[in-house]
Amino acid sequence: MTAPYGHQPRRTILQMTKPCIHLIAGARPNFMKIAPIVRALRADGRLAWKIVHTGQHYDRDMNDVFFEELGIPAPDVRLGCGGGSHAEQTGKIMQAYEQLCAIDKPAACLVVGDVNSTLACSIVAKKAWVPVAHVEAGLRSGDLSMPEEINRLVTDAISDWFFVTEPSGREHLLREGKDPSVVFDVGHVMVDNVLYQSSQLVGVDSSGFETDAFKRAHARYGVVTLHRPSNVDSAEALERVAKVLRTVSGELPLIFPVHPRTRANIEKHGIELGPNVTLLGPQAYMSFLHLWKDALVVLTDSGGLQEETTALGVPCITMRENTERPVTVDEGSNVLAGTDPDNIIRLALETIREGGKRGRRPALWDGKSAERIVAVLAERLA
């Protein structure tokens, strides 16, 4: 933990006399969701804020350039709580954030998504009588084998304000007994961010992106991202994935930015993906967006990418048995394919040959979600 908690004296005295919100982020996708909220807070002007980076995911690429890409300042506070098991990590974050809460006494704690940092900081804030605002509240997969599902359930059990991205979120929260007056339909900050970032790509020299050479060499291509244990943690699961990629890449070249754990398991089990699958390391946000936004199809098990592809109308095939984001299937460009390789192959080849599902952007996914969130918070705190 940087002393004292890595504070950066960037805010003015006037700013800090306003009610101050802690914006909690622990992993890269959290910062994508925090970024539009920071921009909206700046524009609104009624609230102060601090970006609290728990350190849940240590990423050497999360440097100044990363935050400049997102249009936000570097974190005000770095708790440095990465590593360890789920329990160890959650415990370390709770201990560090408890100390910060005691010093700062924030007016509210805003958490996003469903990572361990979301759960840990929500519990600490609630016990410190700090109101908790949960962005992306109410999402449910119904699958308790997913750590994220447990984090969602616990966080929503104790939150004070619920910002939902789609109708299913409201339905789940009301079924669980939440007061409708504190459940807000605001749209999706992840969509705010992808619309903002894609607009920033216009006119940018992309030659410095690691993905650029592949994109220039292939007029048509597909993108793969896989990281969930059910797809990549066993030899049997990886062989199912490999069958899909070998077959699909026979008709369309694929590029696969590989999560380090996934790459280690591919090498450990001697899995062959075939000559038409290009492997890269994890990508910076803009480099990856530059790649997938023009893909013919995306094959993924990511929750966030289901939403981002729907926002930009890119056909997406989700290699999972369930999704906590059903609006991407009901209205968007996403198809829930399950994990049977033959079914995934069939859907992928249909997309390649006939053109994939484009869908439409759901209601309130208009780039103004963060403005709605900030308006609600300012009304209650300022």
C-alpha positions as CSV (number, residue, x, y, z in Angstrom):
1,M,0.0,0.0,0.0
2,T,1.5,3.3,-1.0
3,A,1.6,5.8,1.8
4,P,-0.7,7.3,2.6
5,Y,-2.9,5.0,0.5
6,G,-1.4,6.5,-2.6
7,H,-3.3,9.8,-2.3
8,Q,-2.6,12.2,-5.1
9,P,-3.3,15.9,-4.2
10,R,-5.1,16.6,-7.4
11,R,-8.5,17.9,-6.1
12,T,-9.0,21.5,-5.0
13,I,-10.2,22.4,-1.5
14,L,-13.5,23.4,-3.0
15,Q,-14.0,20.0,-4.6
16,M,-13.2,18.2,-1.4
17,T,-15.9,20.2,0.5
18,K,-18.5,18.6,-1.7
19,P,-19.9,15.1,-0.8
20,C,-17.2,12.7,-1.9
21,I,-17.9,9.3,-3.5
22,H,-15.4,6.5,-3.6
23,L,-15.4,4.9,-7.0
24,I,-14.2,1.3,-6.5
25,A,-12.3,-0.6,-9.2
26,G,-10.3,-3.7,-9.0
27,A,-9.9,-5.1,-12.5
28,R,-9.5,-3.7,-16.0
29,P,-13.2,-4.0,-16.9
30,N,-14.1,-2.0,-13.8
31,F,-12.1,1.0,-15.1
32,M,-14.0,0.9,-18.4
33,K,-17.2,1.3,-16.3
34,I,-15.8,3.9,-14.0
35,A,-14.5,6.1,-16.8
36,P,-17.9,7.4,-18.0
37,I,-19.0,8.0,-14.4
38,V,-15.9,10.2,-13.9
39,R,-16.6,12.2,-17.0
40,A,-20.2,12.6,-15.9
41,L,-19.2,13.7,-12.4
42,R,-16.8,16.3,-13.9
43,A,-19.6,17.7,-16.1
44,D,-22.2,17.7,-13.3
45,G,-20.0,19.4,-10.7
46,R,-22.1,18.7,-7.6
47,L,-20.0,15.8,-6.2
48,A,-16.4,15.1,-5.5
49,W,-14.9,11.7,-6.0
50,K,-11.9,9.5,-5.5
51,I,-10.9,6.6,-7.7
52,V,-9.9,3.7,-5.4
53,H,-7.9,0.9,-7.1
54,T,-7.9,-2.1,-4.9
55,G,-5.1,-3.8,-6.9
56,Q,-7.2,-7.0,-7.3
57,H,-5.7,-7.4,-10.7
58,Y,-2.1,-6.3,-11.1
59,D,-1.5,-5.4,-14.7
60,R,1.7,-3.9,-15.9
61,D,-0.2,-2.4,-18.9
62,M,-2.4,-0.4,-16.5
63,N,-0.1,2.6,-16.7
64,D,-0.7,6.3,-17.4
65,V,-1.4,5.6,-21.1
66,F,-4.2,3.2,-20.1
67,F,-6.0,5.9,-18.0
68,E,-5.3,8.5,-20.8
69,E,-7.1,6.2,-23.2
70,L,-10.1,6.1,-21.0
71,G,-10.1,9.8,-20.4
72,I,-9.8,9.6,-16.6
73,P,-7.0,10.4,-14.1
74,A,-4.9,7.7,-12.5
75,P,-6.4,6.3,-9.3
76,D,-6.3,8.6,-6.2
77,V,-5.8,5.5,-4.0
78,R,-4.1,2.2,-4.6
79,L,-4.7,-0.4,-1.9
80,G,-2.3,-2.9,-3.5
81,C,-4.3,-6.0,-2.6
82,G,-3.7,-8.4,-5.5
83,G,-3.0,-12.1,-5.4
84,G,-4.1,-15.0,-3.3
85,S,-7.2,-17.1,-3.3
86,H,-10.7,-15.6,-3.5
87,A,-10.9,-15.5,0.3
88,E,-7.4,-14.1,0.8
89,Q,-7.9,-11.4,-1.7
90,T,-11.4,-10.4,-0.4
91,G,-10.0,-10.3,3.1
92,K,-7.0,-8.1,2.2
93,I,-9.3,-5.7,0.3
94,M,-11.7,-5.5,3.2
95,Q,-8.9,-4.7,5.7
96,A,-7.3,-2.0,3.5
97,Y,-10.6,-0.4,2.5
98,E,-11.8,-0.3,6.2
99,Q,-8.8,1.8,7.0
100,L,-9.5,4.1,4.1
101,C,-13.2,4.5,5.0
102,A,-12.2,5.4,8.6
103,I,-9.9,8.2,7.3
104,D,-12.1,9.5,4.4
105,K,-15.6,9.0,5.7
106,P,-17.0,9.0,2.2
107,A,-20.6,10.1,1.5
108,A,-21.1,7.0,-0.6
109,C,-19.3,4.0,-2.0
110,L,-20.0,3.2,-5.7
111,V,-19.1,-0.3,-6.9
112,V,-19.5,-1.7,-10.4
113,G,-19.9,-5.2,-11.7
114,D,-19.3,-8.4,-9.8
115,V,-15.6,-8.9,-9.0
116,N,-14.2,-9.6,-5.5
117,S,-13.5,-5.9,-5.0
118,T,-17.2,-5.1,-5.5
119,L,-18.1,-7.6,-2.8
120,A,-15.4,-6.6,-0.3
121,C,-15.9,-2.9,-0.5
122,S,-19.6,-3.2,-0.3
123,I,-19.5,-5.1,2.9
124,V,-17.0,-2.7,4.5
125,A,-19.0,0.4,3.5
126,K,-22.2,-1.0,4.7
127,K,-20.8,-1.8,8.1
128,A,-19.3,1.7,8.3
129,W,-22.8,3.2,7.6
130,V,-21.7,4.4,4.1
131,P,-24.4,4.1,1.5
132,V,-23.6,1.6,-1.3
133,A,-24.5,2.2,-4.9
134,H,-24.2,-0.8,-7.2
135,V,-23.8,-0.2,-10.9
136,E,-24.9,-3.2,-13.0
137,A,-27.2,-4.4,-10.2
138,G,-29.6,-7.3,-10.6
139,L,-27.8,-9.4,-13.2
140,R,-28.2,-13.1,-12.5
141,S,-27.0,-16.2,-14.3
142,G,-28.6,-18.7,-11.9
143,D,-25.3,-20.5,-11.8
144,L,-23.8,-20.6,-8.3
145,S,-20.6,-22.3,-9.5
146,M,-19.6,-18.9,-10.9
147,P,-17.8,-16.7,-8.2
148,E,-19.3,-13.7,-9.9
149,E,-22.8,-14.8,-9.2
150,I,-22.1,-15.1,-5.5
151,N,-20.6,-11.6,-5.6
152,R,-23.7,-10.2,-7.3
153,L,-26.1,-11.8,-4.9
154,V,-24.3,-10.6,-1.8
155,T,-23.6,-7.1,-3.1
156,D,-27.3,-6.6,-4.1
157,A,-28.4,-8.0,-0.7
158,I,-26.8,-5.0,1.1
159,S,-26.7,-2.2,-1.5
160,D,-28.8,1.0,-1.0
161,W,-29.2,2.1,-4.6
162,F,-29.4,-0.2,-7.6
163,F,-28.5,1.0,-11.1
164,V,-29.7,-1.6,-13.6
165,T,-28.7,-2.1,-17.2
166,E,-31.6,-4.1,-18.6
167,P,-35.2,-5.2,-17.7
168,S,-34.0,-8.6,-16.2
169,G,-32.0,-6.7,-13.6
170,R,-35.1,-4.9,-12.3
171,E,-37.2,-8.0,-12.4
172,H,-34.6,-10.0,-10.3
173,L,-34.3,-7.2,-7.7
174,L,-38.0,-6.7,-7.3
175,R,-38.5,-10.5,-7.0
176,E,-35.8,-10.4,-4.2
177,G,-37.8,-7.8,-2.3
178,K,-36.0,-4.5,-3.2
179,D,-37.9,-1.3,-2.9
180,P,-38.8,-0.1,-6.4
181,S,-38.0,3.5,-5.4
182,V,-34.3,2.7,-5.1
183,V,-34.0,0.7,-8.4
184,F,-33.1,2.9,-11.3
185,D,-33.2,2.0,-15.0
186,V,-30.2,3.9,-16.3
187,G,-28.8,1.9,-19.3
188,H,-25.2,0.6,-19.3
189,V,-22.0,2.5,-18.5
190,M,-20.0,-0.2,-20.5
191,V,-21.9,0.9,-23.5
192,D,-21.2,4.6,-22.7
193,N,-17.5,3.7,-22.7
194,V,-17.5,1.6,-25.9
195,L,-19.4,4.4,-27.8
196,Y,-17.0,7.0,-26.5
197,Q,-13.8,4.9,-27.2
198,S,-15.0,3.9,-30.7
199,S,-15.5,7.6,-31.5
200,Q,-11.9,8.3,-30.3
201,L,-10.6,5.7,-32.8
202,V,-11.8,7.7,-35.8
203,G,-8.8,9.2,-37.4
204,V,-6.3,7.6,-35.0
205,D,-3.1,6.1,-36.4
206,S,-3.6,2.5,-35.6
207,S,-0.2,1.3,-36.8
208,G,1.0,1.2,-33.2
209,F,-1.6,-1.3,-32.2
210,E,-0.4,-4.9,-31.9
211,T,-3.6,-6.0,-33.6
212,D,-3.1,-3.8,-36.6
213,A,-0.8,-6.0,-38.7
214,F,-3.3,-8.9,-38.5
215,K,-6.2,-6.7,-39.4
216,R,-4.5,-5.2,-42.4
217,A,-3.6,-8.7,-43.6
218,H,-7.1,-10.1,-43.3
219,A,-10.2,-8.5,-44.9
220,R,-12.4,-11.0,-43.1
221,Y,-11.7,-12.5,-39.7
222,G,-13.1,-13.7,-36.4
223,V,-12.0,-12.8,-32.9
224,V,-11.9,-15.3,-29.9
225,T,-11.7,-14.6,-26.2
226,L,-12.0,-17.3,-23.6
227,H,-11.1,-17.3,-19.9
228,R,-13.8,-19.1,-17.9
229,P,-12.8,-22.2,-16.0
230,S,-15.5,-24.2,-17.6
231,N,-13.9,-23.6,-21.0
232,V,-10.1,-23.5,-20.3
233,D,-9.2,-25.2,-17.0
234,S,-9.3,-28.8,-18.1
235,A,-7.8,-30.8,-21.0
236,E,-11.3,-32.0,-21.9
237,A,-12.8,-28.5,-22.0
238,L,-9.8,-27.2,-24.0
239,E,-10.1,-30.0,-26.5
240,R,-13.8,-29.0,-27.1
241,V,-12.6,-25.4,-27.7
242,A,-9.8,-26.6,-30.0
243,K,-12.3,-28.6,-32.1
244,V,-14.3,-25.5,-32.6
245,L,-11.4,-23.2,-33.4
246,R,-9.7,-25.7,-35.8
247,T,-13.0,-26.2,-37.7
248,V,-14.1,-22.6,-37.8
249,S,-10.6,-21.3,-38.7
250,G,-10.7,-23.6,-41.8
251,E,-13.2,-21.2,-43.2
252,L,-12.3,-17.9,-41.5
253,P,-9.0,-16.9,-40.0
254,L,-9.3,-16.4,-36.2
255,I,-7.2,-14.2,-33.8
256,F,-7.2,-15.1,-30.1
257,P,-5.7,-12.7,-27.5
258,V,-5.0,-15.3,-24.9
259,H,-5.4,-14.9,-21.1
260,P,-2.2,-16.0,-19.4
261,R,-3.9,-18.9,-17.5
262,T,-5.5,-20.1,-20.7
263,R,-2.2,-20.1,-22.5
264,A,-0.5,-22.0,-19.7
265,N,-3.3,-24.6,-19.9
266,I,-3.0,-24.9,-23.7
267,E,0.7,-25.6,-23.4
268,K,0.3,-27.9,-20.3
269,H,-2.2,-30.1,-22.1
270,G,-0.5,-30.0,-25.5
271,I,-3.7,-28.6,-27.2
272,E,-3.4,-27.9,-30.9
273,L,-5.6,-25.0,-32.2
274,G,-4.5,-25.3,-35.9
275,P,-2.5,-23.1,-38.2
276,N,-5.2,-20.6,-38.9
277,V,-5.6,-19.4,-35.3
278,T,-3.3,-16.4,-34.5
279,L,-2.4,-16.1,-30.8
280,L,-1.6,-12.8,-29.1
281,G,-1.1,-11.7,-25.6
282,P,-3.7,-9.7,-23.7
283,Q,-4.5,-6.4,-25.4
284,A,-4.8,-2.8,-24.4
285,Y,-8.4,-1.6,-24.6
286,M,-8.1,0.5,-27.7
287,S,-6.0,-2.1,-29.6
288,F,-8.6,-4.8,-28.8
289,L,-11.6,-2.5,-29.7
290,H,-9.8,-1.7,-33.0
291,L,-9.7,-5.4,-33.7
292,W,-13.1,-6.8,-32.7
293,K,-15.3,-3.9,-33.9
294,D,-14.8,-5.0,-37.5
295,A,-14.8,-8.7,-36.9
296,L,-17.2,-11.0,-38.9
297,V,-17.9,-12.9,-35.7
298,V,-16.8,-12.9,-32.1
299,L,-16.5,-16.2,-30.1
300,T,-16.4,-15.5,-26.4
301,D,-17.4,-16.5,-22.9
302,S,-17.0,-12.9,-21.6
303,G,-20.0,-11.1,-20.1
304,G,-18.8,-7.6,-21.0
305,L,-18.0,-8.5,-24.6
306,Q,-21.6,-9.8,-25.1
307,E,-22.7,-6.3,-24.2
308,E,-20.1,-4.4,-26.2
309,T,-20.7,-6.4,-29.4
310,T,-24.5,-5.7,-29.0
311,A,-23.7,-2.0,-28.6
312,L,-21.8,-2.0,-32.0
313,G,-23.9,-4.6,-33.7
314,V,-21.2,-7.2,-34.1
315,P,-22.3,-10.8,-34.3
316,C,-21.4,-12.6,-31.1
317,I,-21.5,-16.3,-30.2
318,T,-21.3,-16.9,-26.5
319,M,-19.7,-20.3,-25.6
320,R,-21.6,-20.7,-22.3
321,E,-24.7,-22.6,-21.0
322,N,-26.1,-19.4,-19.4
323,T,-25.9,-15.6,-19.5
324,E,-26.6,-13.0,-16.9
325,R,-27.2,-10.5,-19.8
326,P,-30.3,-11.9,-21.6
327,V,-31.1,-8.6,-23.3
328,T,-28.0,-9.2,-25.6
329,V,-29.7,-12.4,-26.8
330,D,-33.3,-11.1,-26.8
331,E,-32.6,-7.8,-28.6
332,G,-28.9,-7.7,-29.4
333,S,-26.4,-9.4,-31.6
334,N,-25.6,-12.2,-29.2
335,V,-26.4,-15.9,-29.6
336,L,-26.1,-18.2,-26.6
337,A,-24.5,-21.4,-28.0
338,G,-23.9,-23.6,-25.0
339,T,-20.6,-25.6,-24.8
340,D,-21.4,-28.4,-27.3
341,P,-18.7,-28.0,-30.0
342,D,-20.9,-29.2,-32.9
343,N,-23.6,-26.6,-32.1
344,I,-21.0,-23.8,-31.8
345,I,-19.5,-24.8,-35.1
346,R,-22.9,-24.9,-36.8
347,L,-23.7,-21.4,-35.5
348,A,-20.3,-20.0,-36.4
349,L,-20.4,-21.3,-39.9
350,E,-23.9,-20.0,-40.5
351,T,-22.7,-16.6,-39.4
352,I,-19.7,-16.7,-41.7
353,R,-21.7,-17.9,-44.7
354,E,-25.0,-16.1,-44.3
355,G,-24.2,-13.0,-42.1
356,G,-24.7,-13.0,-38.4
357,K,-27.3,-11.7,-36.1
358,R,-27.0,-7.9,-35.8
359,G,-30.0,-7.2,-33.5
360,R,-30.5,-3.7,-32.1
361,R,-29.2,-1.6,-29.2
362,P,-31.5,-2.0,-26.2
363,A,-33.4,0.9,-24.7
364,L,-31.2,3.4,-22.7
365,W,-28.0,2.0,-24.2
366,D,-27.5,5.5,-25.7
367,G,-24.2,6.7,-24.2
368,K,-25.9,8.7,-21.4
369,S,-26.1,6.1,-18.6
370,A,-23.4,7.7,-16.4
371,E,-25.2,11.0,-16.6
372,R,-28.4,9.3,-15.2
373,I,-26.4,7.7,-12.4
374,V,-24.7,10.9,-11.4
375,A,-28.0,12.8,-11.5
376,V,-29.5,10.3,-9.0
377,L,-26.5,10.4,-6.7
378,A,-26.3,14.2,-6.7
379,E,-30.0,14.5,-5.9
380,R,-29.5,12.3,-2.9
381,L,-26.1,13.5,-1.7
382,A,-25.7,17.1,-2.7
